Amino acid sequence: MAEQYFEMLWDCAQCGASGLLGTTHRHCPTCGAAQDPDRRYFPAPGQEVEAKGHRFVGADWACAYCESPNSAAAAFCGNCGGPRDGARQVNQVSDAAPGAAARPAVLQPAQAPAPKPGFRWLKALLAMLLLGVGLAYLFFSQHDERVQIVEKTWSRQIDVERYTSVRGADWCDALPPQAYQVSRSREQRGTRQVEAGQDCVELRSDVGDGSFTKRRECSTRYRDEPVFDDKCSYRINRWQVTRTDQLTGGASLAPTWPAPVLGRNLAGGNSLGAERLGMRRENYQVKLQSAQGKNWTCDLPPEVWSRLAEHQPLTIKVRGTGGAACASLATPP
């Protein structure tokens, strides 16, 4: 099937005539001015005029003497007779957004090249370097500070777990084997994409001789479709933390663990209502104060905490940000 061609449009800059046909009107029918290829544009969609009998031989060339467009098959300018030698090909137009005609672009004056970065680049680099040095100083620099321990505290916790029946819900293909009292329901598990038709656009291409071609491009459109599956609700027996016993104290009381009273402790058996000891946690803190009234609180390992005494003077490392480096705590010689 032969390619179908349509007329580009152009406006005459001499007399103001507009909507002239690109291949039919090589000169303005009103004033006789030669067509300006830079003023060609696409017609509005749906208003295209077929270039009947038009045969494409190549993009036009612009006469070096009068700028008139000439057929690629011509050796001399049809307007002034100038030779083709050294002539450039005319500019081609890009189509506008759908629903609007592509009018000829307004030529903007050439802008001067942007100034080279020069010293501005060096200044920016220097500023970043100074900022990096400042941040490094704040986070990594340390200085000695004399402090005194104003308080020592400790806490010890033990979780108590009970073997009990709890509710659960999972997709039925992931149902735990110990589940019981299972009930099923149908619920949406996700979505999948299914074809929902085609989205098509008509693309127009300027071929450079006062005409253009059209082609249709389509892409598949998809929609989300819900996917349903079986959801299982059930009961299952699990160890659950039901309470936490805690003891706290200070320097006058030696750290000790709480002694939880367990209910129905059947030698570790997994029977409903049985209890057992769970996770243990302990925390040791000291509160520090400097002569200038600055305060810090440090969490310490038990062996470090135990060898420190309240009101004991110490030297501690303090970061540039003001935070205490608690690992630096050491008793005086």
N, C-alpha and C positions, 0 to 999 in steps of 0.2 A: 504494500500500500504506500503511495507517494506521500511524502511529508507535506503537511498542510501549513501554509504561511498566512500570517495576518499583518495588517498594516500597523506600523508604529505611527505615532502622531508627532507633530512638531508645530511650534508657533513662530511666526515671522517676526523678527526683531525690528524690521524696517517699518511695517505698516500696522502691526498688531494683530494681523489675522491669526486665528488660533484653530487648533484641531485639524491641521492639514495632514494629508495622508503621506506616509513615509516613502512609499515606492511610487505612488501615482503622481504626487506633487514634488518633483525634484526641484522646482522653482515655485515661488509663491504665485498662485493664480491671480492675485489682486495687484501686486506691484512688480512682480517678476524677479524679486530678490532670490539668490541661490539659497537652497536649504542649508541650515546650520545643523550639522550632525550632533553637536553638543546640546541642542534644544529638543532632541527627540525624547518621547516619553510613551509609557504604556497607556492605552485607554482603560477606562474603568471596566472592571469585570462585567461580562455580559453585554458590553457594547463594542466588542471586537468586530472589525471589518475584515473579511477574508481578502487576501491579495490574490485575486483570481488571475490565473495564467502566469503567476510569478515563478521564475526559475532562479534558484539560489546558485550563485557562482563564487561566492566568497564575500567576506566583509569588505565594505567600501574602504577606499583610501582617500585621505584628505590632501587636496592640492596644496603644495608648498607655497603657492603664490597667492591664491584667493581663498583657501580653506574650504572650498566647495567639496562635497562628497562625490566620489566617482565610483562606478562599478568596478569590481575586481577584474573584470574582463577588458576594461578600457586602458589604453596605453597613454592617452592624453586627457587632460581635463576638459570636460564638456562645457565648462563655463568660460574659461579663459584660454584654453589650448595649451596650458603648461604641461611638460612631460611628467611621467610618473616617477622617474628616477629619484630615489631618496625619500619618497613620500611615506608618511606614517599611516598606519591603520587608524580609522576613526575609533573614538571611545564607544564602548558599549554600556548600556544602561541596566541597572539592577531593578528587578520588579519591586513594587511597593508592597506594604502589608495588604492582605486580602481586603477587598472592599474599597480601596482607594487607588486612584490612578497615580502612576509614578511620574511626577513632574520633573523637568530637568533640574539638576542640582545647581544651586547658586555657588559660583566659584568664590572661594574665600582667598583673601590675600595671603601669600606665603608668610609664615611666621618665622621670626628669627630663631635660630637654634638655641636651645636651652643652654644657659651658661654652664661651664664645667664645674664640677663640685668644688675643686680647689680646696681653699682653706676651710670651707664649711664642712666638708667631709672630715677633715682633720680635727676640727673643733668638736664635731659630734663624737668621733672616736675617743678624743681626750675626755669628754664629759662622761662617756660610758665607762672609761677606764677608772676615772676618779670615783664614780658611783660604785663600781665593783670593789675598789679598794676600801671605800667607806663601809660597805656592807660586810666585807670580809673581816674588817677590824671589829665591827659590832658583834659578829657571831663567833669569832675565833680568838679574839684577844682576851686575856685574863689578867686580873691583878689580885694580890693578896688582901684579905680583909680580916681583921681581928673581931671575933664574935664570942658570944657566951651562950651556952645551952640554957634556955629558960624553962623548958618543959620536955619531958620524955613520955611518950605514950605508946601503948601496944594494943593490938586486938587480935583475937583468934576466933575463927568461925568453923563450924562443922554443919554441913547439910544433912538433913534426915530425909531419906527417900521411902516412899510407901509403894508397895505393889498393888496397883489399882486398875480398874477398868476405865478406859478412856475412849472417847469417840474419835473416829478418823474418817477421812474421805479421800479416795484416789480413783483414777481411771481403773476400770475393772481389769484391764490387762496388766496392771501393776499391783494387784491386790495382795497384801501380805498373807503368807500361808496360815498365820495364827489368828486371822480375823474371824469373827463370828457375828451372828445377828446381822447378816449382810442384806442390804436392800439396794435395788438398782433404780436408776432414773436415766432419762435421756437428756443429755446436755450438749451444748455447743463446745467442741474441743478446739476449734480453730477455723481457718478459712482456706479456700483454695481459689485460684484464678481460673476462670473459664472464659472462652471467647464470647464476645457480645457484639460482634459486628466489625465493621471497617470504618476507619476515619480516613477520608480522602481529601487531598488538596490538589489544586491545579497549579502547576508551575509554568511560568512563562519565561522564555529566554530570548533576549535580543541577539540576533545573529549578525548585526552590524551593517546590514544593507538597506535599512529602513523597514525591515519586517521582523517578525518574531514567530517563534513556534510555541506550542503548548503541549504539555504532557501531564498525565494524571498519575499521582503517586499515592498509594494507600498503605496504611499500617493497621494491624489488627488491634482492636480495642478489647480490653478485658474488664471483667467485673469480679468482685469478691463474692464467693458463694460459701455459706456456712457449712462446716463439717460437724456432724453430730456423732456422739459415741456414748457408750454406757459408763455412767459414773456410779461408783459403789460407796455407800455409807455403811459403816460397820463399827463394831466395838472390838477393842484389843486390849490385852493386859500388858501394862508397862510399869517400870519403876519411874516414879515422879517425885521431884523434890516437893515436900509438903511444908517444911519449916527449916529454919536455920537457927541453931543455938550459937550464941556469941558471948565471949568474955572480953572485957576491956580493963585496962589498968594503966598505972604510971610507974615511975621509978621505984615507988615503995612496995610494989606488988610484983612478985616474980611471974613471968608469963606462964600461964597454964591453959590446957585445953578444956573446953566445956565437956561435961559428961552427960550426953542426951539419954533420956529414958526411952527405950524402944518399946513399941507395942507389938505383941504377937511375933516376937523374934524366934522363928522356928528354925534355928540353926542355918539360917541363910536360905531356907526353902522358899520357892516361888508360889506362895499361897496368897490369895487376896487378903489384904489388910496387913500383911507382914511388913515390917520396917527394917531398914538397915542404914548404916552410916554411909554418907556420901563424900563429896569433895571437902577437903580441908583447905583453909586459907588463913594466912597470918600477915600482919602488917606492923611495921615498927617505924615510928616517926620521932624526930626531934625538931623542936622549934628553936630557931637561932635569932639572936638580936645583936646588932653592932652598937658601939658607943654612940653613933650618930642616930640611932633609933630605927635603922633599917631592919626588916624582919624577913626571915626565910623559913620554910618548912621543908625538911628532907626526909624521904623514905629511904631506909637503910637496911642492909642485910642484918639478920639477927646477931651475927658474930661481931659486927661493928657497933651496933646499937648497945649490946651488952657491956662493952668495955668503956662506954661513955657515961659520965655522971652529970646530973643537973648542976648548973652554975659553973660548969667546967669551961675555962677559956680555950678557944681553938683558933686555928687559922684556916680559912676557907678561900678557895678560888672563886672569884666573881667575874662573870663574862661582861663584855662591853655592853650587852643589852640589859644588864642588871640582874640576870638570873644567876643563882648559885650553882656551882659545879659540885654537887653533893658527893661525888666520888672522891673528891680531893680532901674530904674530912680526915684529919689525923690528930691524935692526941699529942700534946706538947711533950718534948723530951723530959 
